[in-house]
Amino acid sequence: MEYEFLRNRNIILFTLKPWDSELGGSINHYAKIFTAHNNKVLVINRALDRTSIIRFRNDPKIKTRIVGLRNKEKSLRKVQENLWVLDPPTVLESVNKIPFQGLFDFFNRINNKRLARQINIAAAKLGFKDIILYIDNDFIRAFYLKEMIDNLSLTVYYIRDFLTSQSYFKGHGQRLEPLLIKKANLVSANSIYLMNYARKFNNNSFFVGQGCNLNLFSGERFPLPADMSKIPRPIIGYAGALITTRLSIEILKFIAEKRKEWSIVLVGPEDQDFRNSDLHDMPNVFFLGRKAVDELPTYISHFDVCINPQVVNEMTIGNYPLKIDEYLAMGKPIVATRTEAMEMFEDFVTLCTDKEQYIEAISKCLVQAQSEEFADRQKAFGRSHTWENCVGILDNALLKTQMPQENGQEKSKS
Protein backbone atom coordinates (compact mmCIF):
# COMPACT_ATOMS: atom_id res chain seq x y z
CA MET A 1 0.00 0.00 0.00
CA GLU A 2 1.19 3.51 -0.78
CA TYR A 3 1.35 6.01 2.07
CA GLU A 4 2.06 9.69 2.38
CA PHE A 5 4.74 10.30 4.98
CA LEU A 6 5.46 13.41 6.99
CA ARG A 7 8.66 15.11 5.94
CA ASN A 8 10.86 17.90 7.32
CA ARG A 9 9.06 18.02 10.67
CA ASN A 10 10.41 18.31 14.21
CA ILE A 11 9.12 15.46 16.36
CA ILE A 12 9.48 14.85 20.10
CA LEU A 13 8.85 11.26 21.23
CA PHE A 14 8.03 10.90 24.92
CA THR A 15 8.35 7.28 25.93
CA LEU A 16 7.03 5.30 28.88
CA LYS A 17 9.43 2.45 28.12
CA PRO A 18 13.13 3.40 28.39
CA TRP A 19 14.88 4.01 25.08
CA ASP A 20 17.78 1.82 26.22
CA SER A 21 15.62 -1.15 27.22
CA GLU A 22 17.23 -4.47 26.23
CA LEU A 23 14.17 -5.51 24.24
CA GLY A 24 13.67 -2.14 22.61
CA GLY A 25 10.18 -0.80 22.01
CA SER A 26 7.78 0.82 19.59
CA ILE A 27 9.39 4.23 20.05
CA ASN A 28 12.77 2.92 18.90
CA HIS A 29 11.24 1.74 15.63
CA TYR A 30 9.09 4.83 15.12
CA ALA A 31 12.06 7.12 15.70
CA LYS A 32 14.19 5.45 13.06
CA ILE A 33 11.39 5.46 10.49
CA PHE A 34 10.56 9.12 11.15
CA THR A 35 14.20 10.03 10.55
CA ALA A 36 14.30 7.92 7.39
CA HIS A 37 11.73 10.33 5.98
CA ASN A 38 13.90 13.35 6.77
CA ASN A 39 12.22 14.36 10.04
CA LYS A 40 14.27 15.50 13.01
CA VAL A 41 13.48 13.48 16.12
CA LEU A 42 14.19 14.04 19.81
CA VAL A 43 13.45 11.03 22.04
CA ILE A 44 12.87 11.75 25.72
CA ASN A 45 14.22 8.80 27.68
CA ARG A 46 12.45 7.77 30.87
CA ALA A 47 13.52 10.22 33.56
CA LEU A 48 14.92 9.14 36.91
CA ASP A 49 12.76 9.27 40.01
CA ARG A 50 13.92 9.12 43.59
CA THR A 51 12.72 5.56 44.19
CA SER A 52 14.51 4.21 41.08
CA ILE A 53 17.77 5.91 42.04
CA ILE A 54 17.70 4.12 45.39
CA ARG A 55 16.38 0.71 44.29
CA PHE A 56 18.30 0.35 41.00
CA ARG A 57 21.40 2.45 41.65
CA ASN A 58 23.69 -0.39 40.48
CA ASP A 59 21.95 -0.81 37.13
CA PRO A 60 24.35 0.37 34.37
CA LYS A 61 21.54 2.31 32.65
CA ILE A 62 20.70 4.14 35.87
CA LYS A 63 24.38 4.93 36.40
CA THR A 64 24.56 6.40 32.88
CA ARG A 65 21.63 8.70 33.60
CA ILE A 66 23.12 9.77 36.91
CA VAL A 67 26.18 10.90 34.93
CA GLY A 68 23.79 13.07 32.91
CA LEU A 69 22.47 14.61 36.12
CA ARG A 70 25.96 15.60 37.16
CA ASN A 71 27.05 16.77 33.72
CA LYS A 72 24.11 18.18 31.79
CA GLU A 73 26.17 18.49 28.61
CA LYS A 74 26.16 14.68 28.43
CA SER A 75 22.39 14.39 28.87
CA LEU A 76 21.66 15.11 25.18
CA ARG A 77 23.32 12.77 22.72
CA LYS A 78 23.12 12.24 18.98
CA VAL A 79 22.30 8.63 18.12
CA GLN A 80 22.34 8.93 14.34
CA GLU A 81 21.65 11.56 11.70
CA ASN A 82 18.55 13.59 12.70
CA LEU A 83 18.00 11.52 15.87
CA TRP A 84 18.84 12.63 19.42
CA VAL A 85 18.08 11.12 22.83
CA LEU A 86 17.67 13.24 25.96
CA ASP A 87 18.24 11.69 29.38
CA PRO A 88 16.38 14.42 31.28
CA PRO A 89 18.88 15.91 33.77
CA THR A 90 16.32 16.14 36.54
CA VAL A 91 14.93 13.90 39.29
CA LEU A 92 11.19 13.35 39.59
CA GLU A 93 9.27 12.76 42.78
CA SER A 94 7.84 9.25 43.15
CA VAL A 95 4.16 10.18 43.23
CA ASN A 96 2.15 7.23 41.95
CA LYS A 97 1.25 5.85 45.38
CA ILE A 98 -0.08 9.16 46.72
CA PRO A 99 -3.76 8.30 47.34
CA PHE A 100 -5.14 11.84 47.47
CA GLN A 101 -6.08 13.27 44.07
CA GLY A 102 -5.29 16.90 44.85
CA LEU A 103 -1.91 16.13 46.40
CA PHE A 104 -1.02 13.75 43.57
CA ASP A 105 -1.91 16.36 40.94
CA PHE A 106 0.17 19.00 42.74
CA PHE A 107 3.34 16.89 42.69
CA ASN A 108 2.66 15.45 39.25
CA ARG A 109 2.44 18.98 37.84
CA ILE A 110 5.81 19.72 39.44
CA ASN A 111 7.26 16.62 37.79
CA ASN A 112 5.83 17.64 34.42
CA LYS A 113 7.31 21.14 34.83
CA ARG A 114 10.74 19.69 35.55
CA LEU A 115 10.53 17.52 32.46
CA ALA A 116 9.14 20.28 30.25
CA ARG A 117 11.94 22.63 31.27
CA GLN A 118 14.63 20.15 30.19
CA ILE A 119 12.74 19.27 27.01
CA ASN A 120 12.42 22.95 26.08
CA ILE A 121 16.13 23.53 26.66
CA ALA A 122 17.07 20.56 24.46
CA ALA A 123 14.53 21.44 21.73
CA ALA A 124 15.77 25.04 21.62
CA LYS A 125 19.36 23.83 21.37
CA LEU A 126 18.38 21.69 18.36
CA GLY A 127 16.38 24.52 16.79
CA PHE A 128 13.06 22.66 16.95
CA LYS A 129 9.99 24.66 15.85
CA ASP A 130 6.40 23.72 15.02
CA ILE A 131 6.82 20.54 17.07
CA ILE A 132 4.75 17.36 16.95
CA LEU A 133 4.67 15.77 20.42
CA TYR A 134 4.15 12.02 20.40
CA ILE A 135 3.31 10.52 23.82
CA ASP A 136 3.85 6.78 24.14
CA ASN A 137 1.27 5.49 26.66
CA ASP A 138 2.54 7.70 29.53
CA PHE A 139 -0.53 9.45 30.90
CA ILE A 140 1.16 10.50 34.18
CA ARG A 141 4.56 12.00 33.40
CA ALA A 142 3.29 13.54 30.17
CA PHE A 143 -0.14 14.67 31.34
CA TYR A 144 0.61 18.42 31.28
CA LEU A 145 3.25 18.50 28.54
CA LYS A 146 0.85 19.72 25.86
CA GLU A 147 0.50 22.95 27.85
CA MET A 148 4.15 23.19 28.88
CA ILE A 149 6.27 22.46 25.79
CA ASP A 150 7.17 25.50 23.68
CA ASN A 151 6.48 25.77 19.95
CA LEU A 152 4.09 22.83 19.98
CA SER A 153 1.74 22.47 17.02
CA LEU A 154 0.16 19.07 17.57
CA THR A 155 -0.03 16.26 20.15
CA VAL A 156 -0.44 12.55 19.43
CA TYR A 157 -1.24 10.02 22.15
CA TYR A 158 -0.22 6.44 21.36
CA ILE A 159 -2.01 3.71 23.32
CA ARG A 160 -0.47 0.25 22.96
CA ASP A 161 -1.41 -1.36 26.30
CA PHE A 162 -4.49 -1.07 28.49
CA LEU A 163 -2.37 0.05 31.43
CA THR A 164 -5.27 1.31 33.53
CA SER A 165 -6.24 -2.33 34.14
CA GLN A 166 -2.97 -2.82 36.07
CA SER A 167 -2.99 -2.14 39.80
CA TYR A 168 0.08 0.16 39.60
CA PHE A 169 -1.59 2.51 37.12
CA LYS A 170 -5.26 2.03 38.02
CA GLY A 171 -5.42 4.49 40.93
CA HIS A 172 -4.79 7.66 38.93
CA GLY A 173 -4.71 6.29 35.39
CA GLN A 174 -8.44 5.64 35.11
CA ARG A 175 -8.95 9.37 35.63
CA LEU A 176 -5.92 10.78 33.78
CA GLU A 177 -5.78 8.69 30.61
CA PRO A 178 -9.26 9.65 29.33
CA LEU A 179 -8.46 13.32 30.03
CA LEU A 180 -5.17 13.09 28.13
CA ILE A 181 -6.91 11.30 25.25
CA LYS A 182 -9.41 14.18 25.09
CA LYS A 183 -6.58 16.73 25.01
CA ALA A 184 -4.67 15.02 22.19
CA ASN A 185 -5.16 16.19 18.62
CA LEU A 186 -4.97 12.58 17.49
CA VAL A 187 -4.87 9.16 19.16
CA SER A 188 -3.18 6.14 17.57
CA ALA A 189 -3.89 2.63 18.87
CA ASN A 190 -2.21 -0.68 18.12
CA SER A 191 -5.42 -2.71 18.39
CA ILE A 192 -9.06 -2.28 17.37
CA TYR A 193 -10.10 -2.72 20.98
CA LEU A 194 -7.90 0.14 22.18
CA MET A 195 -9.04 2.33 19.28
CA ASN A 196 -12.66 1.80 20.29
CA TYR A 197 -11.78 2.58 23.90
CA ALA A 198 -10.03 5.82 22.85
CA ARG A 199 -12.96 6.87 20.64
CA LYS A 200 -15.15 7.12 23.73
CA PHE A 201 -13.12 10.24 24.55
CA ASN A 202 -11.71 11.40 21.21
CA ASN A 203 -13.29 10.72 17.80
CA ASN A 204 -9.97 11.40 16.12
CA SER A 205 -8.62 7.96 17.15
CA PHE A 206 -7.12 5.53 14.64
CA PHE A 207 -5.97 1.93 14.49
CA VAL A 208 -2.38 1.83 13.22
CA GLY A 209 -1.51 -1.76 14.09
CA GLN A 210 1.74 -3.08 15.47
CA GLY A 211 5.02 -3.57 13.71
CA CYS A 212 7.04 -6.72 13.99
CA ASN A 213 10.70 -7.36 13.24
CA LEU A 214 10.01 -10.15 10.79
CA ASN A 215 13.46 -10.42 9.23
CA LEU A 216 14.24 -13.33 11.56
CA PHE A 217 11.00 -15.16 10.91
CA SER A 218 11.65 -16.23 7.35
CA GLY A 219 9.55 -19.38 7.30
CA GLU A 220 12.57 -21.43 6.26
CA ARG A 221 13.32 -24.83 7.75
CA PHE A 222 15.88 -24.69 10.53
CA PRO A 223 17.99 -27.48 12.10
CA LEU A 224 16.30 -29.25 14.99
CA PRO A 225 17.51 -27.76 18.30
CA ALA A 226 19.36 -30.23 20.52
CA ASP A 227 16.88 -29.82 23.39
CA MET A 228 14.00 -30.81 21.08
CA SER A 229 15.71 -33.86 19.59
CA LYS A 230 14.12 -36.37 21.99
CA ILE A 231 10.67 -34.80 22.24
CA PRO A 232 8.01 -37.01 20.61
CA ARG A 233 5.74 -35.62 17.92
CA PRO A 234 3.29 -34.08 17.39
CA ILE A 235 4.61 -30.93 19.05
CA ILE A 236 2.15 -28.27 20.19
CA GLY A 237 4.28 -25.22 20.88
CA TYR A 238 4.26 -21.80 22.47
CA ALA A 239 7.16 -19.32 22.30
CA GLY A 240 7.09 -16.31 24.60
CA ALA A 241 7.02 -15.24 28.22
CA LEU A 242 5.14 -17.63 30.49
CA ILE A 243 3.23 -15.15 32.64
CA THR A 244 -0.02 -16.04 34.37
CA THR A 245 -1.55 -12.59 33.86
CA ARG A 246 -1.39 -13.29 30.11
CA LEU A 247 -1.28 -17.07 29.66
CA SER A 248 -3.69 -19.77 30.87
CA ILE A 249 -2.18 -22.60 32.90
CA GLU A 250 -5.65 -24.16 32.99
CA ILE A 251 -5.84 -24.50 29.18
CA LEU A 252 -2.33 -25.92 28.95
CA LYS A 253 -3.06 -28.49 31.68
CA PHE A 254 -6.32 -29.47 30.00
CA ILE A 255 -4.62 -30.05 26.64
CA ALA A 256 -1.81 -32.08 28.24
CA GLU A 257 -4.28 -34.21 30.26
CA LYS A 258 -6.70 -34.90 27.42
CA ARG A 259 -4.05 -35.64 24.79
CA LYS A 260 -1.18 -37.42 26.48
CA GLU A 261 0.17 -38.41 23.05
CA TRP A 262 0.84 -34.73 22.25
CA SER A 263 4.00 -32.97 23.42
CA ILE A 264 3.38 -29.51 24.82
CA VAL A 265 6.59 -27.49 24.31
CA LEU A 266 6.91 -24.15 26.11
CA VAL A 267 9.79 -21.88 25.13
CA GLY A 268 10.36 -18.82 27.30
CA PRO A 269 10.99 -17.51 30.83
CA GLU A 270 8.51 -18.41 33.58
CA ASP A 271 6.96 -16.35 36.33
CA GLN A 272 6.64 -17.79 39.84
CA ASP A 273 3.16 -19.25 39.26
CA PHE A 274 4.33 -21.15 36.19
CA ARG A 275 7.42 -22.41 38.04
CA ASN A 276 5.18 -23.72 40.84
CA SER A 277 2.48 -25.17 38.56
CA ASP A 278 1.53 -28.83 38.11
CA LEU A 279 2.61 -28.55 34.49
CA HIS A 280 6.14 -29.40 35.62
CA ASP A 281 4.89 -32.79 36.83
CA MET A 282 3.29 -33.75 33.53
CA PRO A 283 5.44 -36.07 31.37
CA ASN A 284 4.26 -34.62 28.05
CA VAL A 285 4.96 -30.98 28.97
CA PHE A 286 8.46 -29.69 28.19
CA PHE A 287 9.85 -26.38 29.49
CA LEU A 288 12.82 -25.31 27.37
CA GLY A 289 13.51 -21.99 29.11
CA ARG A 290 14.45 -18.54 27.87
CA LYS A 291 15.99 -18.31 24.41
CA ALA A 292 17.62 -15.46 22.55
CA VAL A 293 15.27 -13.68 20.15
CA ASP A 294 17.21 -14.89 17.12
CA GLU A 295 16.81 -18.50 18.31
CA LEU A 296 12.99 -18.40 18.41
CA PRO A 297 12.40 -19.09 14.68
CA THR A 298 14.41 -22.29 14.99
CA TYR A 299 12.04 -23.57 17.68
CA ILE A 300 8.84 -22.31 16.05
CA SER A 301 9.78 -23.98 12.76
CA HIS A 302 9.60 -27.38 14.50
CA PHE A 303 6.18 -26.85 16.11
CA ASP A 304 3.46 -28.85 14.40
CA VAL A 305 0.86 -26.42 15.76
CA CYS A 306 1.52 -23.03 17.36
CA ILE A 307 -0.75 -21.94 20.19
CA ASN A 308 -1.49 -18.78 22.16
CA PRO A 309 -3.68 -19.89 25.10
CA GLN A 310 -4.24 -16.39 26.39
CA VAL A 311 -6.08 -15.53 29.58
CA VAL A 312 -8.92 -13.12 28.83
CA ASN A 313 -8.82 -10.17 31.20
CA GLU A 314 -8.83 -6.37 31.05
CA MET A 315 -5.16 -6.31 30.12
CA THR A 316 -5.12 -8.98 27.41
CA ILE A 317 -8.47 -8.42 25.72
CA GLY A 318 -7.15 -5.40 23.82
CA ASN A 319 -3.50 -6.38 23.42
CA TYR A 320 -2.05 -6.72 19.96
CA PRO A 321 -0.76 -10.33 19.82
CA LEU A 322 2.74 -9.81 18.42
CA LYS A 323 3.62 -13.49 18.59
CA ILE A 324 0.79 -14.27 16.14
CA ASP A 325 2.60 -12.26 13.48
CA GLU A 326 5.73 -14.30 14.18
CA TYR A 327 3.79 -17.56 13.86
CA LEU A 328 2.14 -16.32 10.64
CA ALA A 329 5.46 -15.29 9.12
CA MET A 330 6.64 -18.86 9.65
CA GLY A 331 3.55 -20.22 7.86
CA LYS A 332 2.49 -22.39 10.82
CA PRO A 333 -0.98 -23.67 11.80
CA ILE A 334 -2.17 -21.49 14.71
CA VAL A 335 -4.76 -21.92 17.44
CA ALA A 336 -5.41 -19.02 19.83
CA THR A 337 -7.87 -17.59 22.31
CA ARG A 338 -10.58 -15.39 20.82
CA THR A 339 -10.43 -11.73 21.87
CA GLU A 340 -11.57 -8.55 20.15
CA ALA A 341 -7.96 -7.76 19.23
CA MET A 342 -7.57 -11.25 17.67
CA GLU A 343 -10.52 -10.92 15.33
CA MET A 344 -8.39 -9.25 12.64
CA PHE A 345 -6.51 -12.58 12.35
CA GLU A 346 -9.62 -14.76 12.03
CA ASP A 347 -8.99 -15.69 8.37
CA PHE A 348 -5.63 -17.22 9.27
CA VAL A 349 -5.96 -18.39 12.91
CA THR A 350 -8.42 -20.79 14.54
CA LEU A 351 -9.91 -18.89 17.49
CA CYS A 352 -11.23 -20.63 20.61
CA THR A 353 -13.52 -19.48 23.38
CA ASP A 354 -12.88 -22.37 25.79
CA LYS A 355 -10.41 -25.16 26.54
CA GLU A 356 -12.55 -27.83 24.86
CA GLN A 357 -12.35 -25.94 21.57
CA TYR A 358 -8.56 -26.02 21.82
CA ILE A 359 -8.59 -29.83 21.68
CA GLU A 360 -10.91 -29.82 18.65
CA ALA A 361 -8.96 -27.09 16.81
CA ILE A 362 -5.52 -28.60 17.39
CA SER A 363 -6.78 -32.07 16.36
CA LYS A 364 -8.11 -30.62 13.13
CA CYS A 365 -4.80 -28.85 12.41
CA LEU A 366 -2.91 -32.12 12.93
CA VAL A 367 -5.21 -34.17 10.70
CA GLN A 368 -5.69 -31.67 7.87
CA ALA A 369 -2.34 -30.62 6.46
CA GLN A 370 -2.08 -26.90 5.71
CA SER A 371 -1.73 -26.14 2.00
CA GLU A 372 1.27 -24.27 0.67
CA GLU A 373 -1.05 -21.68 -0.85
CA PHE A 374 -2.66 -20.98 2.55
CA ALA A 375 0.75 -20.84 4.26
CA ASP A 376 1.93 -18.33 1.66
CA ARG A 377 -1.11 -16.13 2.34
CA GLN A 378 -0.42 -16.41 6.07
CA LYS A 379 3.17 -15.31 5.56
CA ALA A 380 2.14 -12.37 3.37
CA PHE A 381 -0.44 -11.21 5.94
CA GLY A 382 1.98 -11.48 8.84
CA ARG A 383 4.73 -9.67 6.95
CA SER A 384 2.41 -6.80 6.06
CA HIS A 385 2.53 -5.74 9.71
CA THR A 386 5.71 -3.72 9.54
CA TRP A 387 6.77 -0.65 11.48
CA GLU A 388 6.95 1.25 8.18
CA ASN A 389 3.26 0.52 7.58
CA CYS A 390 2.35 1.60 11.12
CA VAL A 391 4.07 4.94 10.63
CA GLY A 392 2.49 5.28 7.18
CA ILE A 393 -1.02 4.83 8.62
CA LEU A 394 -0.24 7.28 11.43
CA ASP A 395 1.20 9.88 9.04
CA ASN A 396 -1.83 9.61 6.75
CA ALA A 397 -4.07 10.24 9.76
CA LEU A 398 -1.91 13.19 10.82
CA LEU A 399 -2.07 14.71 7.36
CA LYS A 400 -5.86 14.64 7.57
CA THR A 401 -5.72 16.42 10.93
CA GLN A 402 -5.53 20.19 11.08
CA MET A 403 -1.79 20.83 11.11
CA PRO A 404 0.01 24.13 10.67
CA GLN A 405 2.55 23.87 7.85
CA GLU A 406 5.59 26.09 7.61
CA ASN A 407 7.00 27.27 4.30
CA GLY A 408 9.16 24.65 2.64
CA GLN A 409 7.57 21.71 4.50
CA GLU A 410 6.75 18.83 2.20
CA LYS A 411 4.99 15.53 2.06
CA SER A 412 6.73 12.52 0.60
CA LYS A 413 5.24 9.44 -1.01
CA SER A 414 6.62 6.01 -0.38
C-alpha positions in Angstrom: 0.0 0.0 0.0 1.2 3.5 -0.8 1.4 6.0 2.1 2.1 9.7 2.4 4.7 10.3 5.0 5.5 13.4 7.0 8.7 15.1 5.9 10.9 17.9 7.3 9.1 18.0 10.7 10.4 18.3 14.2 9.1 15.5 16.4 9.5 14.8 20.1 8.9 11.3 21.2 8.0 10.9 24.9 8.3 7.3 25.9 7.0 5.3 28.9 9.4 2.5 28.1 13.1 3.4 28.4 14.9 4.0 25.1 17.8 1.8 26.2 15.6 -1.1 27.2 17.2 -4.5 26.2 14.2 -5.5 24.2 13.7 -2.1 22.6 10.2 -0.8 22.0 7.8 0.8 19.6 9.4 4.2 20.0 12.8 2.9 18.9 11.2 1.7 15.6 9.1 4.8 15.1 12.1 7.1 15.7 14.2 5.4 13.1 11.4 5.5 10.5 10.6 9.1 11.1 14.2 10.0 10.6 14.3 7.9 7.4 11.7 10.3 6.0 13.9 13.3 6.8 12.2 14.4 10.0 14.3 15.5 13.0 13.5 13.5 16.1 14.2 14.0 19.8 13.5 11.0 22.0 12.9 11.7 25.7 14.2 8.8 27.7 12.4 7.8 30.9 13.5 10.2 33.6 14.9 9.1 36.9 12.8 9.3 40.0 13.9 9.1 43.6 12.7 5.6 44.2 14.5 4.2 41.1 17.8 5.9 42.0 17.7 4.1 45.4 16.4 0.7 44.3 18.3 0.4 41.0 21.4 2.4 41.6 23.7 -0.4 40.5 22.0 -0.8 37.1 24.3 0.4 34.4 21.5 2.3 32.6 20.7 4.1 35.9 24.4 4.9 36.4 24.6 6.4 32.9 21.6 8.7 33.6 23.1 9.8 36.9 26.2 10.9 34.9 23.8 13.1 32.9 22.5 14.6 36.1 26.0 15.6 37.2 27.1 16.8 33.7 24.1 18.2 31.8 26.2 18.5 28.6 26.2 14.7 28.4 22.4 14.4 28.9 21.7 15.1 25.2 23.3 12.8 22.7 23.1 12.2 19.0 22.3 8.6 18.1 22.3 8.9 14.3 21.7 11.6 11.7 18.6 13.6 12.7 18.0 11.5 15.9 18.8 12.6 19.4 18.1 11.1 22.8 17.7 13.2 26.0 18.2 11.7 29.4 16.4 14.4 31.3 18.9 15.9 33.8 16.3 16.1 36.5 14.9 13.9 39.3 11.2 13.3 39.6 9.3 12.8 42.8 7.8 9.2 43.2 4.2 10.2 43.2 2.1 7.2 42.0 1.3 5.8 45.4 -0.1 9.2 46.7 -3.8 8.3 47.3 -5.1 11.8 47.5 -6.1 13.3 44.1 -5.3 16.9 44.8 -1.9 16.1 46.4 -1.0 13.7 43.6 -1.9 16.4 40.9 0.2 19.0 42.7 3.3 16.9 42.7 2.7 15.5 39.3 2.4 19.0 37.8 5.8 19.7 39.4 7.3 16.6 37.8 5.8 17.6 34.4 7.3 21.1 34.8 10.7 19.7 35.5 10.5 17.5 32.5 9.1 20.3 30.3 11.9 22.6 31.3 14.6 20.1 30.2 12.7 19.3 27.0 12.4 22.9 26.1 16.1 23.5 26.7 17.1 20.6 24.5 14.5 21.4 21.7 15.8 25.0 21.6 19.4 23.8 21.4 18.4 21.7 18.4 16.4 24.5 16.8 13.1 22.7 16.9 10.0 24.7 15.8 6.4 23.7 15.0 6.8 20.5 17.1 4.8 17.4 16.9 4.7 15.8 20.4 4.1 12.0 20.4 3.3 10.5 23.8 3.9 6.8 24.1 1.3 5.5 26.7 2.5 7.7 29.5 -0.5 9.5 30.9 1.2 10.5 34.2 4.6 12.0 33.4 3.3 13.5 30.2 -0.1 14.7 31.3 0.6 18.4 31.3 3.2 18.5 28.5 0.9 19.7 25.9 0.5 23.0 27.8 4.1 23.2 28.9 6.3 22.5 25.8 7.2 25.5 23.7 6.5 25.8 19.9 4.1 22.8 20.0 1.7 22.5 17.0 0.2 19.1 17.6 0.0 16.3 20.1 -0.4 12.5 19.4 -1.2 10.0 22.1 -0.2 6.4 21.4 -2.0 3.7 23.3 -0.5 0.3 23.0 -1.4 -1.4 26.3 -4.5 -1.1 28.5 -2.4 0.1 31.4 -5.3 1.3 33.5 -6.2 -2.3 34.1 -3.0 -2.8 36.1 -3.0 -2.1 39.8 0.1 0.2 39.6 -1.6 2.5 37.1 -5.3 2.0 38.0 -5.4 4.5 40.9 -4.8 7.7 38.9 -4.7 6.3 35.4 -8.4 5.6 35.1 -8.9 9.4 35.6 -5.9 10.8 33.8 -5.8 8.7 30.6 -9.3 9.6 29.3 -8.5 13.3 30.0 -5.2 13.1 28.1 -6.9 11.3 25.2 -9.4 14.2 25.1 -6.6 16.7 25.0 -4.7 15.0 22.2 -5.2 16.2 18.6 -5.0 12.6 17.5 -4.9 9.2 19.2 -3.2 6.1 17.6 -3.9 2.6 18.9 -2.2 -0.7 18.1 -5.4 -2.7 18.4 -9.1 -2.3 17.4 -10.1 -2.7 21.0 -7.9 0.1 22.2 -9.0 2.3 19.3 -12.7 1.8 20.3 -11.8 2.6 23.9 -10.0 5.8 22.8 -13.0 6.9 20.6 -15.1 7.1 23.7 -13.1 10.2 24.6 -11.7 11.4 21.2 -13.3 10.7 17.8 -10.0 11.4 16.1 -8.6 8.0 17.2 -7.1 5.5 14.6 -6.0 1.9 14.5 -2.4 1.8 13.2 -1.5 -1.8 14.1 1.7 -3.1 15.5 5.0 -3.6 13.7 7.0 -6.7 14.0 10.7 -7.4 13.2 10.0 -10.2 10.8 13.5 -10.4 9.2 14.2 -13.3 11.6 11.0 -15.2 10.9 11.6 -16.2 7.3 9.6 -19.4 7.3 12.6 -21.4 6.3 13.3 -24.8 7.7 15.9 -24.7 10.5 18.0 -27.5 12.1 16.3 -29.3 15.0 17.5 -27.8 18.3 19.4 -30.2 20.5 16.9 -29.8 23.4 14.0 -30.8 21.1 15.7 -33.9 19.6 14.1 -36.4 22.0 10.7 -34.8 22.2 8.0 -37.0 20.6 5.7 -35.6 17.9 3.3 -34.1 17.4 4.6 -30.9 19.1 2.1 -28.3 20.2 4.3 -25.2 20.9 4.3 -21.8 22.5 7.2 -19.3 22.3 7.1 -16.3 24.6 7.0 -15.2 28.2 5.1 -17.6 30.5 3.2 -15.1 32.6 0.0 -16.0 34.4 -1.6 -12.6 33.9 -1.4 -13.3 30.1 -1.3 -17.1 29.7 -3.7 -19.8 30.9 -2.2 -22.6 32.9 -5.6 -24.2 33.0 -5.8 -24.5 29.2 -2.3 -25.9 29.0 -3.1 -28.5 31.7 -6.3 -29.5 30.0 -4.6 -30.0 26.6 -1.8 -32.1 28.2 -4.3 -34.2 30.3 -6.7 -34.9 27.4 -4.1 -35.6 24.8 -1.2 -37.4 26.5 0.2 -38.4 23.0 0.8 -34.7 22.2 4.0 -33.0 23.4 3.4 -29.5 24.8 6.6 -27.5 24.3 6.9 -24.1 26.1 9.8 -21.9 25.1 10.4 -18.8 27.3 11.0 -17.5 30.8 8.5 -18.4 33.6 7.0 -16.3 36.3 6.6 -17.8 39.8 3.2 -19.3 39.3 4.3 -21.2 36.2 7.4 -22.4 38.0 5.2 -23.7 40.8 2.5 -25.2 38.6 1.5 -28.8 38.1 2.6 -28.6 34.5 6.1 -29.4 35.6 4.9 -32.8 36.8 3.3 -33.8 33.5 5.4 -36.1 31.4 4.3 -34.6 28.1 5.0 -31.0 29.0 8.5 -29.7 28.2 9.8 -26.4 29.5 12.8 -25.3 27.4 13.5 -22.0 29.1 14.4 -18.5 27.9 16.0 -18.3 24.4 17.6 -15.5 22.6 15.3 -13.7 20.1 17.2 -14.9 17.1 16.8 -18.5 18.3 13.0 -18.4 18.4 12.4 -19.1 14.7 14.4 -22.3 15.0 12.0 -23.6 17.7 8.8 -22.3 16.1 9.8 -24.0 12.8 9.6 -27.4 14.5 6.2 -26.8 16.1 3.5 -28.9 14.4 0.9 -26.4 15.8 1.5 -23.0 17.4 -0.7 -21.9 20.2 -1.5 -18.8 22.2 -3.7 -19.9 25.1 -4.2 -16.4 26.4 -6.1 -15.5 29.6 -8.9 -13.1 28.8 -8.8 -10.2 31.2 -8.8 -6.4 31.1 -5.2 -6.3 30.1 -5.1 -9.0 27.4 -8.5 -8.4 25.7 -7.2 -5.4 23.8 -3.5 -6.4 23.4 -2.0 -6.7 20.0 -0.8 -10.3 19.8 2.7 -9.8 18.4 3.6 -13.5 18.6 0.8 -14.3 16.1 2.6 -12.3 13.5 5.7 -14.3 14.2 3.8 -17.6 13.9 2.1 -16.3 10.6 5.5 -15.3 9.1 6.6 -18.9 9.7 3.6 -20.2 7.9 2.5 -22.4 10.8 -1.0 -23.7 11.8 -2.2 -21.5 14.7 -4.8 -21.9 17.4 -5.4 -19.0 19.8 -7.9 -17.6 22.3 -10.6 -15.4 20.8 -10.4 -11.7 21.9 -11.6 -8.5 20.1 -8.0 -7.8 19.2 -7.6 -11.3 17.7 -10.5 -10.9 15.3 -8.4 -9.2 12.6 -6.5 -12.6 12.4 -9.6 -14.8 12.0 -9.0 -15.7 8.4 -5.6 -17.2 9.3 -6.0 -18.4 12.9 -8.4 -20.8 14.5 -9.9 -18.9 17.5 -11.2 -20.6 20.6 -13.5 -19.5 23.4 -12.9 -22.4 25.8 -10.4 -25.2 26.5 -12.5 -27.8 24.9 -12.4 -25.9 21.6 -8.6 -26.0 21.8 -8.6 -29.8 21.7 -10.9 -29.8 18.7 -9.0 -27.1 16.8 -5.5 -28.6 17.4 -6.8 -32.1 16.4 -8.1 -30.6 13.1 -4.8 -28.9 12.4 -2.9 -32.1 12.9 -5.2 -34.2 10.7 -5.7 -31.7 7.9 -2.3 -30.6 6.5 -2.1 -26.9 5.7 -1.7 -26.1 2.0 1.3 -24.3 0.7 -1.1 -21.7 -0.8 -2.7 -21.0 2.5 0.7 -20.8 4.3 1.9 -18.3 1.7 -1.1 -16.1 2.3 -0.4 -16.4 6.1 3.2 -15.3 5.6 2.1 -12.4 3.4 -0.4 -11.2 5.9 2.0 -11.5 8.8 4.7 -9.7 6.9 2.4 -6.8 6.1 2.5 -5.7 9.7 5.7 -3.7 9.5 6.8 -0.7 11.5 7.0 1.2 8.2 3.3 0.5 7.6 2.4 1.6 11.1 4.1 4.9 10.6 2.5 5.3 7.2 -1.0 4.8 8.6 -0.2 7.3 11.4 1.2 9.9 9.0 -1.8 9.6 6.8 -4.1 10.2 9.8 -1.9 13.2 10.8 -2.1 14.7 7.4 -5.9 14.6 7.6 -5.7 16.4 10.9 -5.5 20.2 11.1 -1.8 20.8 11.1 0.0 24.1 10.7 2.5 23.9 7.8 5.6 26.1 7.6 7.0 27.3 4.3 9.2 24.7 2.6 7.6 21.7 4.5 6.7 18.8 2.2 5.0 15.5 2.1 6.7 12.5 0.6 5.2 9.4 -1.0 6.6 6.0 -0.4 
